[in-house]
Amino acid sequence: MLEQAYAKINLTLDVLGRRSDGYHEVDMVLQSVDLSDQIWLERLDGEDQRIVMESAATNIPLDGRNLAVAAAQVFFRKTDIHLGGVHIHLDKHIPVAAGLAGGSSDAAAVLRGLNRLYQVGLSMEDLATLGAEVGSDVPFCVYGGCAVARGRGEQLTRVTHGLRGWVVLLKPPLFVSTADVYQALTPARYSSVPTSDAMVEALQLGDISLVERRFFNGLQPVTLEMYPEVAVLKQRMEQVCGSRVFMSGSGPTLFVLAPTQASGQRIYNAFRGFAKDVHLVRLLQAEEFH
């Protein structure tokens, strides 16, 4: 059984403060794009429960530290399935530690796939609830499409919009720790008024230039200060393409919005000189996701 695990970008990211549980309270607009990992799932029968994961990717763990394995563990525990298990094969295409929710999307794909494989009949809401135990971005990745995510990211308000556009993603050749970025975030940079409502309005109007003007990422200045080479790259990219360049999540992935595939292709060709990890992708609507 094959499940696609789609990447996401942040169109807004407001950090509202630090919570008593150690997480940060966020308010953000998340959007799926059609860059994806492929998750192949095979049911394992037998008396002992086994979760076996394999991948040709060399920069990811294949045990419980991987969110895909963690998702399988949560699924079997919560559904009270004690016999058999699953073989997970991951074809990795989403860059790792890039602010694109690759690991979270893999976990969401495993939850959706196991639900079908074992014919449990859990609803999408049920799967999202399980996903929240694995990671903050997993509930969104269960649904895909576009949503406002609040709380620590697990409280979702799904958004329907008509914007059709393309995105050029560039992953600089470095890893960024999300935990380190949040640790460096000072209260002075917390948002008092979230920007998500204004972004949702721009999306529903289908106005890509308005979406660009309303983009906000409260983590972006922190990451650019911690990794000045990303700030330099962002400036060079803007000079080359003549458009605003944005950062997704805690970074370091940078992206540009494009109204047409042709304009996106021109930007993609220009960015190939900056890094090898460049992707031309399309905004993915919720109805295309499943």
ROFIDO-213304 format. One record per residue (C-alpha): residue number from 1; chain; z, y, x. Coordinates in Angstrom, 3 decimals. Last residue first. Layout:
BEGIN
+-----+----+----------+----------+----------+
:   i : ch :        Z :        Y :        X :
+-----+----+----------+----------+----------+
: NUM :  A :        Z :        Y :        X :
...
+-----+----+----------+----------+----------+
***
This chain:
BEGIN
+-----+----+----------+----------+----------+
:   i : ch :        Z :        Y :        X :
+-----+----+----------+----------+----------+
: 290 :  A :   -0.461 :   12.113 :   -6.582 :
: 289 :  A :   -1.038 :   15.389 :   -4.748 :
: 288 :  A :   -4.180 :   16.666 :   -6.410 :
: 287 :  A :   -2.323 :   17.804 :   -9.552 :
: 286 :  A :    0.236 :   19.584 :   -7.356 :
: 285 :  A :   -2.389 :   21.752 :   -5.684 :
: 284 :  A :   -3.099 :   21.473 :   -1.973 :
: 283 :  A :   -4.023 :   24.509 :    0.091 :
: 282 :  A :   -6.770 :   23.370 :    2.453 :
: 281 :  A :   -6.639 :   22.565 :    6.142 :
: 280 :  A :   -8.266 :   23.589 :    9.415 :
: 279 :  A :   -6.144 :   22.151 :   12.217 :
: 278 :  A :   -5.370 :   23.182 :   15.805 :
: 277 :  A :   -3.335 :   21.111 :   18.287 :
: 276 :  A :   -5.527 :   21.600 :   21.379 :
: 275 :  A :   -4.256 :   25.098 :   22.077 :
: 274 :  A :   -5.538 :   28.637 :   22.682 :
: 273 :  A :   -9.280 :   28.063 :   23.075 :
: 272 :  A :   -9.428 :   26.067 :   19.870 :
: 271 :  A :   -8.213 :   29.215 :   18.141 :
: 270 :  A :  -11.690 :   30.773 :   17.980 :
: 269 :  A :  -13.258 :   27.662 :   16.418 :
: 268 :  A :  -10.463 :   27.483 :   13.821 :
: 267 :  A :  -10.922 :   31.170 :   12.970 :
: 266 :  A :  -14.648 :   30.621 :   12.385 :
: 265 :  A :  -13.932 :   27.470 :   10.370 :
: 264 :  A :  -11.463 :   29.333 :    8.176 :
: 263 :  A :  -14.103 :   31.952 :    7.375 :
: 262 :  A :  -16.514 :   29.176 :    6.384 :
: 261 :  A :  -13.890 :   27.290 :    4.390 :
: 260 :  A :  -13.214 :   30.385 :    2.331 :
: 259 :  A :  -10.296 :   32.729 :    1.614 :
: 258 :  A :   -8.550 :   32.176 :    4.982 :
: 257 :  A :   -4.804 :   32.204 :    5.651 :
: 256 :  A :   -3.660 :   32.146 :    9.282 :
: 255 :  A :   -1.000 :   29.878 :   10.739 :
: 254 :  A :    1.536 :   29.540 :   13.523 :
: 253 :  A :    3.516 :   26.361 :   14.201 :
: 252 :  A :    6.629 :   27.032 :   16.308 :
: 251 :  A :    8.281 :   27.153 :   13.971 :
: 250 :  A :   11.586 :   27.472 :   12.130 :
: 249 :  A :    9.697 :   27.292 :    8.861 :
: 248 :  A :    6.027 :   28.214 :    9.175 :
: 247 :  A :    5.001 :   31.188 :   11.318 :
: 246 :  A :    2.436 :   33.802 :   10.292 :
: 245 :  A :   -0.650 :   35.357 :   11.846 :
: 244 :  A :   -2.132 :   38.471 :   10.278 :
: 243 :  A :   -5.881 :   38.805 :   10.594 :
: 242 :  A :   -8.268 :   40.256 :   13.182 :
: 241 :  A :   -9.068 :   36.758 :   14.483 :
: 240 :  A :   -8.869 :   37.422 :   18.233 :
: 239 :  A :   -6.234 :   40.168 :   18.270 :
: 238 :  A :   -4.065 :   38.258 :   15.806 :
: 237 :  A :   -4.252 :   35.129 :   17.978 :
: 236 :  A :   -3.236 :   37.098 :   21.062 :
: 235 :  A :   -0.202 :   38.528 :   19.266 :
: 234 :  A :    0.876 :   35.095 :   18.030 :
: 233 :  A :    0.478 :   33.643 :   21.526 :
: 232 :  A :    2.722 :   36.331 :   23.023 :
: 231 :  A :    5.374 :   35.722 :   20.357 :
: 230 :  A :    5.144 :   31.967 :   20.963 :
: 229 :  A :    5.640 :   32.522 :   24.710 :
: 228 :  A :    8.745 :   34.541 :   23.841 :
: 227 :  A :   10.533 :   31.378 :   22.624 :
: 226 :  A :   14.083 :   32.375 :   21.676 :
: 225 :  A :   12.987 :   35.852 :   20.598 :
: 224 :  A :   10.002 :   34.505 :   18.655 :
: 223 :  A :   12.246 :   31.901 :   17.012 :
: 222 :  A :   14.747 :   34.537 :   15.877 :
: 221 :  A :   12.047 :   36.938 :   14.660 :
: 220 :  A :   10.462 :   34.128 :   12.571 :
: 219 :  A :   13.639 :   32.819 :   10.952 :
: 218 :  A :   13.648 :   35.369 :    8.132 :
: 217 :  A :   10.088 :   34.448 :    7.183 :
: 216 :  A :    8.268 :   36.760 :    4.799 :
: 215 :  A :    4.737 :   36.808 :    3.377 :
: 214 :  A :    4.183 :   39.491 :    0.764 :
: 213 :  A :    1.257 :   41.202 :    2.471 :
: 212 :  A :   -0.513 :   37.902 :    3.115 :
: 211 :  A :   -0.032 :   36.773 :   -0.494 :
: 210 :  A :   -1.470 :   40.127 :   -1.617 :
: 209 :  A :   -4.565 :   39.491 :    0.515 :
: 208 :  A :   -4.838 :   35.984 :   -0.987 :
: 207 :  A :   -4.830 :   37.275 :   -4.572 :
: 206 :  A :   -4.776 :   34.317 :   -6.981 :
: 205 :  A :   -2.689 :   36.343 :   -9.457 :
: 204 :  A :   -0.385 :   33.331 :   -9.705 :
: 203 :  A :    0.011 :   33.310 :   -5.947 :
: 202 :  A :    0.826 :   37.026 :   -5.806 :
: 201 :  A :    3.425 :   36.644 :   -8.583 :
: 200 :  A :    4.971 :   33.667 :   -6.778 :
: 199 :  A :    5.223 :   35.786 :   -3.633 :
: 198 :  A :    7.039 :   38.612 :   -5.442 :
: 197 :  A :    9.486 :   36.133 :   -6.963 :
: 196 :  A :   10.109 :   34.479 :   -3.577 :
: 195 :  A :   11.119 :   37.612 :   -1.662 :
: 194 :  A :   14.865 :   37.100 :   -1.862 :
: 193 :  A :   17.067 :   40.236 :   -1.966 :
: 192 :  A :   20.052 :   40.381 :    0.403 :
: 191 :  A :   18.389 :   38.524 :    3.245 :
: 190 :  A :   20.461 :   37.385 :    6.237 :
: 189 :  A :   19.385 :   38.938 :    9.517 :
: 188 :  A :   22.640 :   40.819 :   10.172 :
: 187 :  A :   24.447 :   37.532 :    9.542 :
: 186 :  A :   23.103 :   36.249 :   12.894 :
: 185 :  A :   20.570 :   33.435 :   13.305 :
: 184 :  A :   21.075 :   31.723 :   16.675 :
: 183 :  A :   22.572 :   28.591 :   15.097 :
: 182 :  A :   19.721 :   28.520 :   12.592 :
: 181 :  A :   17.228 :   28.473 :   15.461 :
: 180 :  A :   19.181 :   25.789 :   17.338 :
: 179 :  A :   19.335 :   23.559 :   14.257 :
: 178 :  A :   15.586 :   23.897 :   13.703 :
: 177 :  A :   14.971 :   22.726 :   17.272 :
: 176 :  A :   11.600 :   23.948 :   18.512 :
: 175 :  A :    9.254 :   21.735 :   20.518 :
: 174 :  A :    6.487 :   23.092 :   22.716 :
: 173 :  A :    2.694 :   22.920 :   23.029 :
: 172 :  A :    1.931 :   25.580 :   20.399 :
: 171 :  A :    0.963 :   24.160 :   16.973 :
: 170 :  A :   -1.930 :   26.095 :   15.445 :
: 169 :  A :   -2.669 :   25.839 :   11.730 :
: 168 :  A :   -5.727 :   27.381 :   10.070 :
: 167 :  A :   -5.245 :   27.606 :    6.318 :
: 166 :  A :   -7.771 :   27.527 :    3.511 :
: 165 :  A :   -7.730 :   28.950 :    0.027 :
: 164 :  A :   -7.720 :   28.361 :   -3.673 :
: 163 :  A :   -5.065 :   30.331 :   -5.527 :
: 162 :  A :   -4.729 :   29.202 :   -9.133 :
: 161 :  A :   -0.990 :   28.898 :   -9.413 :
: 160 :  A :    1.602 :   26.511 :  -10.798 :
: 159 :  A :    5.091 :   26.750 :   -9.318 :
: 158 :  A :    7.829 :   24.104 :   -9.361 :
: 157 :  A :   11.392 :   25.341 :   -9.333 :
: 156 :  A :   13.285 :   23.190 :   -6.858 :
: 155 :  A :   16.906 :   22.917 :   -5.787 :
: 154 :  A :   16.800 :   20.750 :   -2.630 :
: 153 :  A :   16.197 :   23.488 :   -0.061 :
: 152 :  A :   19.783 :   24.146 :    1.063 :
: 151 :  A :   20.276 :   25.906 :   -2.245 :
: 150 :  A :   16.817 :   27.129 :   -3.222 :
: 149 :  A :   13.243 :   25.900 :   -3.081 :
: 148 :  A :   10.483 :   27.760 :   -4.930 :
: 147 :  A :    7.641 :   25.347 :   -5.438 :
: 146 :  A :    4.018 :   24.609 :   -4.614 :
: 145 :  A :    2.092 :   21.333 :   -4.543 :
: 144 :  A :    4.221 :   18.446 :   -3.345 :
: 143 :  A :    6.553 :   16.448 :   -5.597 :
: 142 :  A :    8.306 :   14.112 :   -3.143 :
: 141 :  A :    7.767 :   16.668 :   -0.365 :
: 140 :  A :    9.906 :   19.175 :   -2.253 :
: 139 :  A :   12.748 :   16.665 :   -2.507 :
: 138 :  A :   12.390 :   15.776 :    1.216 :
: 137 :  A :   12.834 :   19.318 :    2.563 :
: 136 :  A :   16.668 :   19.205 :    2.665 :
: 135 :  A :   16.884 :   15.755 :    4.226 :
: 134 :  A :   17.794 :   12.121 :    3.499 :
: 133 :  A :   20.352 :   12.513 :    0.704 :
: 132 :  A :   18.084 :   15.076 :   -0.982 :
: 131 :  A :   15.373 :   12.409 :   -1.037 :
: 130 :  A :   17.384 :   10.250 :   -3.412 :
: 129 :  A :   17.527 :   13.163 :   -5.861 :
: 128 :  A :   13.796 :   13.754 :   -5.359 :
: 127 :  A :   13.147 :   10.091 :   -6.186 :
: 126 :  A :   15.130 :   10.390 :   -9.420 :
: 125 :  A :   13.241 :   13.564 :  -10.357 :
: 124 :  A :    9.955 :   11.788 :   -9.669 :
: 123 :  A :   11.100 :    9.098 :  -12.082 :
: 122 :  A :   12.268 :    5.682 :  -10.918 :
: 121 :  A :   10.307 :    2.742 :  -12.291 :
: 120 :  A :   11.601 :    0.057 :   -9.926 :
: 119 :  A :    8.222 :   -1.591 :   -9.447 :
: 118 :  A :    9.195 :   -2.833 :   -5.957 :
: 117 :  A :    6.002 :   -1.580 :   -4.346 :
: 116 :  A :    5.682 :    1.399 :   -6.683 :
: 115 :  A :    9.157 :    2.792 :   -6.023 :
: 114 :  A :    8.799 :    1.737 :   -2.397 :
: 113 :  A :    5.699 :    3.925 :   -2.108 :
: 112 :  A :    7.241 :    7.027 :   -3.651 :
: 111 :  A :   10.340 :    6.721 :   -1.450 :
: 110 :  A :    8.262 :    6.008 :    1.674 :
: 109 :  A :    6.035 :    9.007 :    0.941 :
: 108 :  A :    9.101 :   11.242 :    0.618 :
: 107 :  A :   10.406 :   10.060 :    4.000 :
: 106 :  A :    7.031 :   10.720 :    5.645 :
: 105 :  A :    7.026 :   14.196 :    4.089 :
: 104 :  A :   10.471 :   14.883 :    5.505 :
: 103 :  A :    9.336 :   13.813 :    8.968 :
: 102 :  A :    6.254 :   16.026 :    8.821 :
: 101 :  A :    8.096 :   19.007 :    7.349 :
: 100 :  A :    5.609 :   21.526 :    8.839 :
:  99 :  A :    8.048 :   23.540 :   10.988 :
:  98 :  A :    6.600 :   21.971 :   14.151 :
:  97 :  A :    9.107 :   19.397 :   15.339 :
:  96 :  A :    6.338 :   16.751 :   15.357 :
:  95 :  A :    2.705 :   17.610 :   14.644 :
:  94 :  A :    1.276 :   16.087 :   11.438 :
:  93 :  A :   -1.223 :   13.331 :   12.351 :
:  92 :  A :    0.945 :   10.208 :   12.675 :
:  91 :  A :   -0.338 :    6.874 :   11.378 :
:  90 :  A :    2.949 :    5.267 :   10.337 :
:  89 :  A :    3.320 :    1.555 :    9.593 :
:  88 :  A :    6.365 :    0.651 :    7.508 :
:  87 :  A :    7.285 :   -3.003 :    6.909 :
:  86 :  A :    9.621 :   -3.306 :    3.964 :
:  85 :  A :   12.622 :   -5.266 :    2.782 :
:  84 :  A :   13.624 :   -8.567 :    1.248 :
:  83 :  A :   16.854 :   -9.151 :   -0.620 :
:  82 :  A :   19.596 :   -6.587 :   -1.265 :
:  81 :  A :   18.027 :   -4.261 :   -3.819 :
:  80 :  A :   20.861 :   -2.229 :   -5.350 :
:  79 :  A :   18.537 :    0.638 :   -6.250 :
:  78 :  A :   20.741 :    3.144 :   -4.394 :
:  77 :  A :   21.108 :    1.021 :   -1.263 :
:  76 :  A :   17.466 :   -0.027 :   -1.099 :
:  75 :  A :   16.230 :    3.538 :   -1.553 :
:  74 :  A :   18.757 :    5.050 :    0.870 :
:  73 :  A :   17.755 :    2.622 :    3.632 :
:  72 :  A :   14.060 :    3.217 :    2.959 :
:  71 :  A :   14.625 :    6.980 :    3.211 :
:  70 :  A :   16.482 :    6.559 :    6.517 :
:  69 :  A :   13.545 :    4.566 :    7.870 :
:  68 :  A :   11.141 :    7.355 :    6.927 :
:  67 :  A :   13.602 :    9.962 :    8.209 :
:  66 :  A :   13.460 :    8.482 :   11.715 :
:  65 :  A :   16.927 :    8.353 :   13.269 :
:  64 :  A :   17.400 :    5.021 :   11.491 :
:  63 :  A :   14.979 :    3.343 :   13.903 :
:  62 :  A :   11.400 :    4.024 :   15.000 :
:  61 :  A :   12.071 :    7.187 :   17.001 :
:  60 :  A :    9.192 :    9.656 :   17.442 :
:  59 :  A :    7.286 :   10.945 :   20.482 :
:  58 :  A :    5.083 :    7.943 :   21.267 :
:  57 :  A :    2.981 :    7.817 :   18.125 :
:  56 :  A :    1.336 :    4.386 :   17.843 :
:  55 :  A :    3.661 :    3.606 :   14.978 :
:  54 :  A :    5.886 :    0.784 :   13.834 :
:  53 :  A :    8.759 :    0.475 :   11.385 :
:  52 :  A :   10.635 :   -2.614 :   10.240 :
:  51 :  A :   13.232 :   -2.395 :    7.504 :
:  50 :  A :   14.751 :   -5.809 :    6.926 :
:  49 :  A :   16.946 :   -7.207 :    4.183 :
:  48 :  A :   17.791 :  -10.826 :    4.828 :
:  47 :  A :   17.057 :  -13.473 :    2.200 :
:  46 :  A :   13.313 :  -13.181 :    2.359 :
:  45 :  A :   10.388 :  -11.094 :    1.219 :
:  44 :  A :    8.885 :   -8.207 :    3.143 :
:  43 :  A :    6.834 :   -5.712 :    1.141 :
:  42 :  A :    4.148 :   -3.911 :    3.100 :
:  41 :  A :    3.953 :   -0.129 :    3.308 :
:  40 :  A :    1.280 :    1.921 :    5.075 :
:  39 :  A :    2.185 :    5.589 :    5.512 :
:  38 :  A :   -0.663 :    7.920 :    6.457 :
:  37 :  A :    0.292 :   11.309 :    7.877 :
:  36 :  A :   -1.296 :   14.330 :    6.277 :
:  35 :  A :   -2.950 :   17.710 :    6.693 :
:  34 :  A :   -3.902 :   18.582 :    3.122 :
:  33 :  A :   -1.588 :   21.547 :    2.668 :
:  32 :  A :    1.529 :   21.740 :    0.527 :
:  31 :  A :    3.166 :   25.095 :   -0.255 :
:  30 :  A :    6.817 :   26.100 :   -0.020 :
:  29 :  A :    8.285 :   29.348 :   -1.332 :
:  28 :  A :   11.796 :   29.981 :   -0.021 :
:  27 :  A :   15.375 :   30.817 :   -0.967 :
:  26 :  A :   17.935 :   29.530 :    1.503 :
:  25 :  A :   21.694 :   28.996 :    1.643 :
:  24 :  A :   22.552 :   27.766 :    5.129 :
:  23 :  A :   24.200 :   24.422 :    5.800 :
:  22 :  A :   27.720 :   24.056 :    7.190 :
:  21 :  A :   29.277 :   22.699 :    3.990 :
:  20 :  A :   30.938 :   26.065 :    3.266 :
:  19 :  A :   27.539 :   27.705 :    3.115 :
:  18 :  A :   26.051 :   30.238 :    5.534 :
:  17 :  A :   24.079 :   33.143 :    4.154 :
:  16 :  A :   20.993 :   34.236 :    2.217 :
:  15 :  A :   18.261 :   32.912 :    4.512 :
:  14 :  A :   14.917 :   33.990 :    3.057 :
:  13 :  A :   11.832 :   31.930 :    3.835 :
:  12 :  A :    8.505 :   32.873 :    2.270 :
:  11 :  A :    5.025 :   31.363 :    2.431 :
:  10 :  A :    6.434 :   28.341 :    4.212 :
:   9 :  A :    3.925 :   25.621 :    5.084 :
:   8 :  A :    3.925 :   21.999 :    4.046 :
:   7 :  A :    2.509 :   18.764 :    5.458 :
:   6 :  A :    1.306 :   15.891 :    3.289 :
:   5 :  A :    2.446 :   12.268 :    3.476 :
:   4 :  A :   -0.254 :   10.054 :    1.990 :
:   3 :  A :    0.893 :    6.674 :    0.702 :
:   2 :  A :   -0.978 :    3.431 :    1.320 :
:   1 :  A :    0.000 :    0.000 :    0.000 :
+-----+----+----------+----------+----------+
***
